[in-house]
Amino acid sequence: MLTRRDIRIKVMQALYAFYLSENNRPDQGEKQLADSLEKIYQLYIRQLSFLDEVVKFAEKRIDENRQKLLPTPEDLNPNTRFVENKIIDSLRANRDYQNFSEKIRINWSLQEEMIRKFYNELRSTDEFRKYMEKASVTFDDDRELLLFMVRNMMVSFEILQYHYEEMNIHWVDDYDTVLQMLERTLKGWKEKQDPTTHLPALYKQVLEGEDDDYRFAMDLFRKVLLHSSKYDAIIEKKISNWEFDRVAKVDILLLRMAVCEFLEFPTIPVKVTINEYIDISKIFSSPKSKLFINGMLDKLALHFREEGTLKKSGRGLIDN
């Protein structure tokens, strides 16, 4: 479920932390990388659980209103459309969801005010009002409301982000990634889905004969560490009008990773590598970095082509 870009970003962050700590134990760095990737899935389960918890809060509110001393007709005959959301019902029955939730011991009991605030904000939206006022709703209507909650509300719900930051500081960086994972999960959820259907795995299935994404992450991390000096010497020769030591550390790190992919990953096309690291530089480096990274990677790719050292296999991979 993670994209290769997500994985490259996690590897970049792990390498940056490793170099900053002046650690001389690559095995410890690998373990920290593996743990950080696994934690993403824990956040994913917690975010599914958050959607579930908002619906549970609505159920609780309906029950409380029914128990009023002088309930109104609306209290006694509430609109239960939201609490009967078919995807949430199916999610609660899902074996993977049950097992993972129990394993990481999710408990929202101390976060009721946060859940209440989110639910009240949801109720104030036109999307929720229209959903509740429809004569009838379909499975797709239930899906669209949950997608609205993910895309338009959770994305900017700062209280929830702070809550996760207190639990794991790295989850700040993973928050948007997990929202995209939630969106893909909801889009793929089937009506009358069997409870034994597995939740999407953290690493997507790949074609036979290709390395899986977990191995890609570990290999990229290890090989960049192993060949850093070699890569730096190559990069330094191609830097013009600038001293190597004055280049931003993030930019050098991205160049090392790209060179590693050029030379050590034969199934990854050159253009894919170039485009990926240009886009990552837009997120994590300075505004001018994308131009620097682009120019450098074009030079480096040309250099390796002329040397005949591009280790690419498969039709068209060198030029594509």
C-alpha positions in Angstrom: 0.0 0.0 0.0 3.0 2.3 0.4 4.2 3.8 -2.8 7.8 3.7 -3.8 7.9 7.4 -3.2 6.8 6.9 0.4 9.5 4.3 0.8 12.2 6.6 -0.7 11.2 9.3 1.7 11.4 7.0 4.7 14.8 5.8 3.6 16.0 9.4 3.1 14.8 10.2 6.6 16.5 7.1 8.1 19.8 7.9 6.3 19.7 11.6 7.4 19.1 10.5 11.0 21.9 7.9 10.8 24.4 10.4 9.5 23.4 13.1 12.0 23.8 10.7 14.9 27.3 9.7 13.7 26.2 6.1 14.3 28.7 3.4 13.2 26.2 0.6 13.5 24.3 0.2 10.1 22.3 -2.7 11.6 20.8 -0.4 14.2 19.9 2.1 11.4 18.3 -0.7 9.4 16.3 -1.7 12.5 15.1 1.8 13.0 14.1 2.1 9.4 12.1 -1.2 9.6 10.4 0.0 12.8 9.5 3.3 11.3 7.9 1.6 8.3 6.0 -0.8 10.6 4.8 2.2 12.6 3.1 3.6 9.5 0.8 0.6 9.5 0.0 1.1 13.1 -1.0 4.7 12.4 -3.1 3.4 9.5 -5.1 1.0 11.8 -5.5 3.9 14.3 -6.9 6.1 11.6 -9.4 3.4 10.6 -10.3 3.1 14.2 -10.8 6.9 14.5 -13.5 6.7 11.8 -15.1 3.8 13.7 -14.9 5.8 16.9 -16.7 8.8 15.5 -19.6 6.6 14.5 -19.5 5.0 18.0 -19.8 8.5 19.5 -22.8 9.2 17.3 -24.4 5.9 18.5 -23.7 6.9 22.1 -25.3 10.3 21.6 -28.4 8.7 20.1 -28.6 6.4 23.2 -28.2 9.3 25.6 -30.9 11.4 23.9 -33.3 8.4 24.1 -32.7 8.3 27.9 -33.6 12.0 28.5 -36.2 12.7 31.1 -38.3 14.5 28.5 -37.1 13.2 25.1 -38.4 14.9 21.9 -39.9 12.9 19.1 -36.6 13.3 17.3 -34.8 11.8 20.3 -37.1 8.8 20.3 -37.0 8.3 16.5 -33.5 9.5 15.4 -32.0 9.4 12.0 -29.7 6.4 12.2 -28.2 6.6 8.8 -24.8 7.7 9.9 -24.5 5.1 12.6 -25.6 2.4 10.2 -22.8 3.2 7.7 -22.3 0.0 5.8 -18.5 0.3 5.4 -18.1 0.9 9.2 -20.3 -2.1 9.9 -18.1 -4.2 7.6 -14.9 -2.8 9.0 -15.9 -3.8 12.6 -16.5 -7.4 11.4 -13.1 -7.5 9.6 -10.8 -10.0 11.2 -7.6 -8.2 10.3 -9.0 -4.9 11.8 -10.0 -6.7 15.0 -6.7 -8.4 15.4 -4.5 -5.4 14.6 -6.6 -3.1 16.9 -6.3 -5.6 19.7 -2.5 -6.1 19.1 -1.7 -2.3 19.4 -4.3 -1.8 22.1 -6.2 1.1 20.7 -8.1 3.0 23.3 -10.0 6.3 22.7 -11.6 6.6 26.1 -9.4 9.6 27.1 -10.1 11.4 23.8 -13.8 11.9 24.0 -13.7 15.7 23.7 -11.6 15.4 20.5 -14.1 12.9 19.1 -17.0 15.1 20.1 -15.4 18.2 18.4 -14.8 16.3 15.2 -18.4 14.9 15.2 -19.9 18.3 15.8 -17.8 19.8 13.0 -18.9 17.0 10.7 -22.6 17.6 11.5 -22.2 21.3 10.6 -21.1 20.5 7.0 -23.4 20.6 4.0 -22.1 17.2 3.0 -23.3 15.6 6.2 -26.7 17.4 6.1 -27.3 16.3 2.5 -26.3 12.8 3.3 -28.7 12.6 6.3 -31.6 14.2 4.3 -31.5 11.9 1.3 -34.6 9.8 0.8 -32.3 6.7 0.8 -28.6 6.1 0.6 -26.5 3.6 -1.3 -23.2 1.9 -0.4 -21.5 4.5 -2.5 -23.1 7.3 -0.5 -21.7 5.7 2.7 -18.3 5.5 1.0 -18.4 9.1 -0.2 -19.2 10.5 3.3 -16.2 8.6 4.8 -14.0 9.9 2.0 -15.2 13.4 2.7 -14.2 12.9 6.4 -10.8 11.8 5.3 -10.1 14.2 2.5 -11.7 17.4 3.8 -11.7 17.0 7.6 -9.0 14.7 9.0 -6.5 16.3 6.7 -6.7 19.6 8.6 -7.9 18.4 12.0 -5.0 19.6 14.1 -6.1 18.2 17.4 -5.8 14.7 16.0 -2.4 15.4 14.5 -1.2 16.7 17.9 -2.6 13.6 19.6 -0.5 11.4 17.3 2.6 13.5 17.6 2.5 13.0 21.3 2.4 9.2 20.8 5.1 9.1 18.1 7.0 12.2 16.8 7.5 10.6 13.4 3.8 10.3 12.8 3.7 14.0 11.9 5.5 13.1 8.7 3.5 10.0 8.1 0.0 11.6 8.7 -0.7 12.6 5.1 0.7 9.3 3.8 -1.7 7.4 5.9 -4.6 9.5 4.8 -3.8 8.5 1.3 -3.7 4.9 2.4 -7.2 5.3 4.0 -8.5 6.8 0.8 -7.3 3.9 -1.3 -8.8 1.5 1.3 -12.2 3.1 1.2 -12.2 3.3 -2.6 -11.5 -0.4 -2.8 -13.9 -1.6 -0.1 -16.5 -3.9 -1.5 -20.2 -4.1 -0.6 -20.9 -7.2 1.4 -17.1 -7.7 1.9 -16.3 -11.0 3.6 -14.9 -10.5 7.2 -11.9 -12.7 6.3 -10.9 -10.4 3.5 -7.4 -9.0 4.3 -6.8 -5.4 4.8 -4.4 -4.0 2.3 -0.8 -4.9 3.2 1.8 -2.3 3.9 3.9 -3.4 0.9 2.1 -3.9 -2.4 2.3 -7.2 -4.3 5.0 -7.1 -7.1 5.6 -9.1 -10.2 7.4 -12.4 -9.9 11.2 -11.9 -10.1 11.1 -8.3 -8.8 12.3 -7.4 -5.3 9.5 -6.6 -2.9 9.2 -3.1 -1.5 10.5 -4.0 1.9 13.7 -5.4 0.4 13.9 -2.3 -1.9 13.9 -0.1 1.3 16.5 -2.2 3.1 18.8 -2.5 0.0 18.6 1.2 -0.8 19.5 2.1 2.8 22.4 -0.4 3.0 23.9 0.4 -0.4 23.9 4.1 0.1 25.7 3.7 3.4 28.1 1.2 1.9 29.0 3.3 -1.2 28.6 6.8 0.2 32.3 7.8 -0.4 32.3 6.4 -3.9 29.0 8.2 -4.8 30.3 11.5 -3.2 33.5 11.4 -5.3 31.4 10.9 -8.5 28.9 13.7 -7.5 31.7 16.1 -6.6 33.3 15.8 -10.0 30.0 16.9 -11.7 29.3 19.9 -9.4 30.2 23.1 -11.3 30.5 26.6 -9.8 29.8 25.3 -6.3 31.8 23.7 -3.5 30.7 20.2 -2.5 30.8 21.1 1.2 28.4 24.0 0.7 25.7 21.9 -1.0 22.7 21.3 1.3 23.0 18.0 3.1 19.5 16.9 2.0 20.5 17.5 -1.6 23.7 15.5 -1.4 21.7 12.7 0.3 19.1 12.7 -2.5 21.9 12.6 -5.1 23.5 9.7 -3.3 20.2 7.8 -3.3 19.6 8.5 -7.0 23.2 7.4 -8.0 22.6 4.2 -6.0 19.4 3.5 -8.0 21.2 4.3 -11.3 24.0 1.8 -10.5 22.5 -0.8 -8.2 18.8 -1.3 -9.1 18.6 -2.6 -12.7 14.8 -2.8 -12.9 14.2 0.9 -12.0 14.1 3.1 -15.2 16.5 6.1 -15.2 13.6 8.6 -15.8 11.6 7.2 -12.9 14.6 7.8 -10.5 15.2 11.3 -11.8 11.5 12.3 -11.5 11.1 10.8 -8.1 14.1 12.6 -6.5 13.2 15.9 -8.1 9.7 15.7 -6.6 11.1 14.7 -3.2 13.4 17.7 -3.3 10.4 19.9 -3.7 9.0 18.7 -0.4 12.2 18.5 1.7 14.7 21.0 0.3 14.9 24.6 -0.8 12.9 26.1 -3.6 15.9 26.1 -5.9 16.9 22.5 -5.1 14.7 20.9 -7.8 16.7 22.7 -10.5 20.0 21.7 -9.0 18.9 18.1 -8.5 17.5 18.0 -12.0 20.6 19.3 -13.6 22.9 17.1 -11.6 20.9 13.9 -12.3 20.9 14.6 -16.0 24.7 15.0 -15.9 25.2 11.9 -13.8 22.9 9.8 -16.0 24.8 10.9 -19.1 28.1 10.2 -17.4 27.1 6.7 -16.5 25.7 6.1 -20.1 29.0 7.2 -21.6 31.0 5.0 -19.2 28.7 2.1 -19.8 28.1 1.6 -16.1 24.3 2.0 -16.0 23.3 -1.4 -14.7 19.8 -1.6 -16.3 18.2 -4.7 -17.7 15.0 -5.0 -19.7 14.0 -3.3 -22.9 14.0 0.5 -22.8 15.0 0.9 -19.2 18.0 3.0 -19.8 16.1 5.6 -21.8 12.8 5.3 -19.9 
